């Protein structure tokens, strides 16, 4: 019943899909507040950005509303964590991919041998990768690469913003190390 309702909602929104913005900016949708912050720092004012989840929302339990499906169906790019963090949204992301909307599971690009895995399930990894600043820097690299691939006229802007964000993360990393050492 729930899957049927989800299918009807998605079909309805695709049939009534509105036109993309005509100002040339990419329509980007993100899931968690961490990824929204990351994409905002790199995309800046050259993208239209909408985050689905505010701070304090549990992404493991989050279900897409009608409004979320509408935002996703009008996106040029969708960035999400992956590794089953947004488990209840996987079907929606698959539907978006079938409609030729680019969806990027950022954690899927990390070398799995570096992740914390499960002793019981070989393909299950701890999805909370933003706790490691080096992993989050890899997310930033992937976001910049994807934005550049889809908006090459702003390559320098995205590259510069990625570099600046990496520097912010490096400063944060040093502050955290200093606090831990004291």
N, C-alpha and C positions, 0 to 999 in steps of 0.2 A: 504494500500500500504506500509506504513512504517513498520507495524508489519510483513508483508510478507517478506520485505527485511531483517529485523532483524532476522527472523526465518531462512532465507536462509544463512545469514552470520554465524549464530551460528552453523547450520548444517554443513556448509562447514568446519569450523574450527574443529568441533568434528571429522569429517571424516578424516581430515588431522592432527590430534593431534600428536604432537611430544612426544618423550619419556621424562619422568621426568629426572632431573639431577641424575647422578649416584654417586655423591659424598655423598649421604646420607642426604643432607640438604633438609629441607622442602622448597618448592616453595610457597611463601606467597605473596598475593596481597592485597593491602589496597586501600581505596578510598581517603579520605581527607588527607591533609598534617598533621593534628593533629594526626590522627590514624596511619599514616606512622611513625611519630616521636615516638609515644608510642610503636608500635610493634618493631621498630628499637632498642629502649632502652632495651627491654626485650629479643628479639630474638638475638640481636647482630650479631656476625659472624657465628652463628650456623644455620642461615636461609638465603635463597635467597629472598630478599624483593624488590617488585616493587610497587610503589604508582601510582595510576592512575591520580590524580589531584595534580597540583602544588598549591602553595599559591596564593591566589587571585581568584581562580576559584570558581564559585557559584555551590555548589553541588546540589542545587535544580533544576538547569537547565542542568546539565551535561548529555550528551548523549555518550554512548559507541561508540568508533571508531572501525574499523576492528582490529587495533592493540590492543586495550583494550580487545576485545573479545578473541583474541589469548592469551593474558596474562592470562586472567581469566580461559580459558579452559585448560591451562597448570598448573594451581595452585593446590597445595595440600590443601591450606587453603585460604579463603577470609574473611577479616575482614572489616566490614563497620559499620557506625553509627546506621542506622535503624531509626525508628520513622518517616519514610517518608522523611528524609533529602536528600537521594539520590533517589528521587521519580522516575526519568526516567530510573534508572538502575534496578528497582525491577524485571521486566520481565527477564532481563539477569541473575540476581541472582537466580531466580526460575529455569531457564534452567540449570544453573550450578549445582544446587541441584539435578536436575533430572539425572545428569551425575555423581552423587556420589562425587561431590566436596563439601567439608565442607565449608559452609558459616555461618559466625557468625555476627549477628546484635547485636553489643555490648550493645546498649541502651535497647534492649528488656529484658535484665537481671536485669534491675533496677526496684525496687518496684514502680509500677505505682502510688500508693497513694502519693508518694513523688514528683511526677512530676507536672509541670504546665500544666493543661489541658484546653480544650476549653469548653466554656459554651454551644456551639451549637452542637459539635460533641464529643460524649463520648470517642471515641477511638483516638482522635487527641491530641497529647502532643507536647509541645515545644521541637523540636529535638536538640536544641543547648545546650546539657547537659554538654559539656566540660567547660562551664563557671563556673560550680560548681566543685571544686577540689575533693570533696568527691565522686562525680559521676565518675570522671575520674580515681580515684583510684580503683573504682569498675571495670572500663574498664580494667585497668592494671591487676587486679586479674583474670578476665575472659581470657585475652590474655595469661597470664602465664599458667593457667589451661589448655587451649586448646593446647598450644604448648607442654606441658608435656604429655597430653593425646596422642598426635601424635608423640612425640619424647621423650619417657621416659628415654632414656640414658642420656639426658641432663637436667634432672629434677632439680638438684642442681643449675646448671648454670642459668636456667630460674627463679627459685625461688630467687636466690641471686640478679639477675637483677631487678626483680619485687620489692624486698625490697629496693634496691638502688633508684629505680625510685619513690617509695612511699616517700622516704626521700627527694628527690628533690622537689616533689610536696608539701610536708610539709613546706620546707624552702620557697618555692614560696608563699604559703598560708600566712605564717607569714609576709613576706615582703609586700604582698598586704594589709593585715590587718593594718600593721604599717603605710603604706602610706595613707590609708583611715582615720586612726585616727588622722593624722597630718593635 
